[in-house]
């Protein structure tokens, strides 16, 4: 019973890669079919999609070059297609990384100035509380809640501060 439920859940969760490329290499086609025709989890699906997109692009470039120059060796054109596409992916990844890293100065500047403004606000509020509002602080700053709790307490447990209050209980 439990195994059938597991098998049904696994079948529902399996994802098929959108398009398996038809490459000029029969062994590569078989490998792609056996490994990425059906994926059992999202990571395998993502990796399979990336690999299939790469080989789909290489196959498209291979077909384009073979139509332009029919007399060329198929193996050489396939190797050149994979090499050119690999270099193009590497350059694209390098450019994307550098664009992201060069645009981080904007985020850095925003966070830097936001932290400085927050620090200045904190210092200003601290100074205002200490100097401006500090002159209004009275000796007795007990709230009504504390008076109610003190009224029911025993006199022998009172602190020294409570004995120095200017008013009587």
JOZI-V564826 format. One record per residue. N is the residue number from 1. SS is DSSP state (A for helix, B for strand, O for the rest). Layout:
<<N & SS> <N & SS>>
This chain:
<<1 & O> <2 & A> <3 & A> <4 & A> <5 & A> <6 & A> <7 & A> <8 & A> <9 & A> <10 & A> <11 & A> <12 & A> <13 & A> <14 & O> <15 & B> <16 & B> <17 & O> <18 & O> <19 & O> <20 & O> <21 & O> <22 & O> <23 & O> <24 & O> <25 & O> <26 & A> <27 & A> <28 & A> <29 & A> <30 & A> <31 & A> <32 & A> <33 & A> <34 & A> <35 & A> <36 & A> <37 & O> <38 & B> <39 & B> <40 & O> <41 & O> <42 & A> <43 & A> <44 & A> <45 & A> <46 & A> <47 & A> <48 & A> <49 & A> <50 & A> <51 & A> <52 & A> <53 & A> <54 & A> <55 & A> <56 & A> <57 & A> <58 & A> <59 & A> <60 & A> <61 & A> <62 & A> <63 & A> <64 & A> <65 & A> <66 & A> <67 & A> <68 & A> <69 & O> <70 & O> <71 & O> <72 & O> <73 & O> <74 & A> <75 & A> <76 & A> <77 & A> <78 & A> <79 & A> <80 & A> <81 & A> <82 & A> <83 & A> <84 & A> <85 & A> <86 & A> <87 & A> <88 & A> <89 & A> <90 & A> <91 & A> <92 & A> <93 & A> <94 & A> <95 & A> <96 & A> <97 & A> <98 & A> <99 & A> <100 & A> <101 & A> <102 & A> <103 & O> <104 & A> <105 & A> <106 & A> <107 & A> <108 & A> <109 & A> <110 & A> <111 & A> <112 & A> <113 & A> <114 & A> <115 & A> <116 & A> <117 & A> <118 & A> <119 & A> <120 & A> <121 & A> <122 & A> <123 & A> <124 & A> <125 & A> <126 & A> <127 & A> <128 & A> <129 & A> <130 & A> <131 & A> <132 & A> <133 & A> <134 & A> <135 & A> <136 & A> <137 & O> <138 & O> <139 & O> <140 & O> <141 & O> <142 & O> <143 & O> <144 & A> <145 & A> <146 & A> <147 & A> <148 & A> <149 & A> <150 & A> <151 & A> <152 & O> <153 & O> <154 & O> <155 & A> <156 & A> <157 & A> <158 & O> <159 & O> <160 & A> <161 & A> <162 & A> <163 & A> <164 & O> <165 & O> <166 & O> <167 & O> <168 & O> <169 & O>>
